Amino acid sequence: GIFTTTGFQAADLGHPGWIFALWIVGGLLALCGALSFAELGAMMPRAGAEYVYIREAFGQTTAFMSAFVALIAGFSAPIAAALKSFVQYLGHFIPVLADSPTIAGLVTVNDLIAIALVWALVVLHSVGVRTGLGFTDLVTALKVFGIVGIIIAAFAFGTGDASGLTYVSPRYNDLATADLFARLATALIFVNFCYLGWNGAAYMAGEMNDPQRVLPRALLGGTALVTLLYLGLNAVYLYGAKVDELVQPLEGGGVMGIVEVGLVSARALFGPTAVSFV
């Protein structure tokens, strides 16, 4: 998500202005979706979100198809990707995981750990509503305050360079207009991926005491807050490292974005100790 994709945009575009513009556009698109779901959720405050709305508009068959795709691609795939990334980051503290050792040539240790984490979360949420809710509130608070802390610390204490916020790579000047728009469209896919979840509160509309009031506030307020946090993190990345420092050269020419963009900037801003924190 936000801790990895900016490197790809730095490689494709090489222009901080376009990078910030993409995250603003992504936030506005998510906000449009949140506005629509806020209205629909207030009209039909039942659990299921888009399944309910599509069923009312287009019938049971189309709603089932939508729910089936959401189950496989919308929920399962991002959970798998997030947990694989989580285990990959654990490799910083447990070096053996960095090489992702394979068992009997069939499955990696990292995959087994990720699968175990899925079931650990299932068990945790099965204990009871209060337990699951408390865990969710805790990790959400850790993420939000962690990101806010990184942003404040970067500009208050970090050894960054404000010129990185405006530095344009020479590679950008070589882009034709058509090529630029193609790259912007591709980059926007990654940005929109990071905004996935803006509709999450709508799934629980049937369990809210006052969905007409609570649901719009949750959808719109949450989306606006996430947009601000994303813009702040991108400012941190570019304050800590210029766009050309967020890419690595390829053997056949050209460049590729560095995946661990958050770690690159943290190391530049605060030194190696901060990398472990991030």
Secondary structure in CASP SS format (residue, H / E / C, confidence):
PFRMAT SS
TARGET T0000
AUTHOR 0000-0000-0000
METHOD secondary structure of the structure
MODEL  1
G C 1.00
I C 1.00
F C 1.00
T C 1.00
T C 1.00
T H 1.00
G H 1.00
F H 1.00
Q H 1.00
A H 1.00
A H 1.00
D H 1.00
L C 1.00
G C 1.00
H C 1.00
P H 1.00
G H 1.00
W H 1.00
I H 1.00
F H 1.00
A H 1.00
L H 1.00
W H 1.00
I H 1.00
V H 1.00
G H 1.00
G H 1.00
L H 1.00
L H 1.00
A H 1.00
L H 1.00
C H 1.00
G H 1.00
A H 1.00
L H 1.00
S H 1.00
F H 1.00
A H 1.00
E H 1.00
L H 1.00
G H 1.00
A H 1.00
M H 1.00
M C 1.00
P C 1.00
R C 1.00
A C 1.00
G C 1.00
A C 1.00
E H 1.00
Y H 1.00
V H 1.00
Y H 1.00
I H 1.00
R H 1.00
E H 1.00
A H 1.00
F H 1.00
G C 1.00
Q H 1.00
T H 1.00
T H 1.00
A H 1.00
F H 1.00
M H 1.00
S H 1.00
A H 1.00
F H 1.00
V H 1.00
A H 1.00
L H 1.00
I H 1.00
A H 1.00
G H 1.00
F H 1.00
S H 1.00
A H 1.00
P H 1.00
I H 1.00
A H 1.00
A H 1.00
A H 1.00
L H 1.00
K H 1.00
S H 1.00
F H 1.00
V H 1.00
Q H 1.00
Y H 1.00
L H 1.00
G C 1.00
H C 1.00
F C 1.00
I C 1.00
P H 1.00
V H 1.00
L H 1.00
A H 1.00
D C 1.00
S C 1.00
P C 1.00
T E 1.00
I E 1.00
A C 1.00
G C 1.00
L C 1.00
V E 1.00
T E 1.00
V H 1.00
N H 1.00
D H 1.00
L H 1.00
I H 1.00
A H 1.00
I H 1.00
A H 1.00
L H 1.00
V H 1.00
W H 1.00
A H 1.00
L H 1.00
V H 1.00
V H 1.00
L H 1.00
H H 1.00
S H 1.00
V H 1.00
G C 1.00
V H 1.00
R H 1.00
T H 1.00
G H 1.00
L H 1.00
G H 1.00
F H 1.00
T H 1.00
D H 1.00
L H 1.00
V H 1.00
T H 1.00
A H 1.00
L H 1.00
K H 1.00
V H 1.00
F H 1.00
G H 1.00
I H 1.00
V H 1.00
G H 1.00
I H 1.00
I H 1.00
I H 1.00
A H 1.00
A H 1.00
F H 1.00
A H 1.00
F H 1.00
G C 1.00
T C 1.00
G C 1.00
D C 1.00
A H 1.00
S H 1.00
G H 1.00
L H 1.00
T C 1.00
Y C 1.00
V C 1.00
S C 1.00
P H 1.00
R H 1.00
Y H 1.00
N H 1.00
D C 1.00
L C 1.00
A C 1.00
T H 1.00
A H 1.00
D H 1.00
L H 1.00
F H 1.00
A H 1.00
R H 1.00
L H 1.00
A H 1.00
T H 1.00
A H 1.00
L H 1.00
I H 1.00
F H 1.00
V H 1.00
N H 1.00
F H 1.00
C H 1.00
Y H 1.00
L C 1.00
G C 1.00
W C 1.00
N C 1.00
G H 1.00
A H 1.00
A H 1.00
Y H 1.00
M H 1.00
A H 1.00
G H 1.00
E H 1.00
M C 1.00
N C 1.00
D C 1.00
P H 1.00
Q H 1.00
R H 1.00
V H 1.00
L H 1.00
P H 1.00
R H 1.00
A H 1.00
L H 1.00
L H 1.00
G H 1.00
G H 1.00
T H 1.00
A H 1.00
L H 1.00
V H 1.00
T H 1.00
L H 1.00
L H 1.00
Y H 1.00
L H 1.00
G H 1.00
L H 1.00
N H 1.00
A H 1.00
V H 1.00
Y H 1.00
L H 1.00
Y H 1.00
G H 1.00
A C 1.00
K C 1.00
V H 1.00
D H 1.00
E H 1.00
L H 1.00
V E 1.00
Q E 1.00
P E 1.00
L C 1.00
E C 1.00
G C 1.00
G C 1.00
G C 1.00
V E 1.00
M E 1.00
G E 1.00
I C 1.00
V C 1.00
E C 1.00
V H 1.00
G H 1.00
L H 1.00
V H 1.00
S H 1.00
A H 1.00
R H 1.00
A H 1.00
L H 1.00
F H 1.00
G C 1.00
P H 1.00
T H 1.00
A H 1.00
V H 1.00
S H 1.00
F H 1.00
V C 1.00
END
